[in-house]
Amino acid sequence: MSDFMQLEGRRFLIFGVANKKSVAYAVAKMLTGEQAECVFVVRDEQTRQKVSGLFPTSRIFICDVEREEEIAALRVEVGREFSSFDGLLHSIAWADYSGGMKPFHETPKKAFLQALDISCFSLTEIAKYFADLMVKNASVVTVSISTTRMASENYGYMAPIKAALDSSLAFLAKSFSAFSEIRFNAVAPSLLKTSASAGIPGYLDSYLYAEKIIPRGRAVSTEEAASAAVFLLSPRSSGLNAQKIIVDAGMSINYFDKAVIAAALE
């Protein structure tokens, strides 16, 4: 069988699998289907139990990326068992919406900084601690969103945080270029059906609206986003660095669809 993506025998460190609806889960299924090895990092023991049922033969570590000391300890623990990785997937995002959705200018500072730490800065800290465990031409991929310029009220303060994540790709790529050819890129899907999105107030209405805007009439699937991430993790994307691939099925070109306009003006 042809190994066009050149993934067979490669090893990847996967952060962020929570369940079968996770982008990280779909990525890992595709990688293992191509005979690559996946090593997982999850937040807590409860999640590890779930993921062990999905990938029973894989090694699964625990780390709360909000705590730098846990990332440092993870590096030591992982390094005892694995000598190197060909790539790393960062699929971590979290925000506290327990207080309800507020106008952006009323965003609680504590909530914003915590979400920034977990959803954005964790990529930089993980990259720092695992730099010496990645092969010279490894690929690091994170999960962003299709646009950070659309002021979607029900997405709250996460869009500015994703914008910071997007910007960090350029600076990480530049920093790592001093000693390696390690690449940093992002896959940026439009609205997906994931467990994380289900916790966002009003998300379902936005998802259904997106389906009306997308030219083909249906939303982007998790598998479509995962396919782009797998490409970025593979050697076939070796010419891409500090970029984000937008996976929105054409949503961004179709906001003035005549049927949508007619419905809005009724």
Beta strands, then each sheet from edge to edge (+ up, - down):
strand 1: 11-15
strand 2: 37-42
strand 3: 60-62
strand 4: 85-90
strand 5: 134-143
strand 6: 183-189
strand 7: 244-247
sheet 1: 3+ 2+ 1+ 4+ 5+ 6+ 7+
end
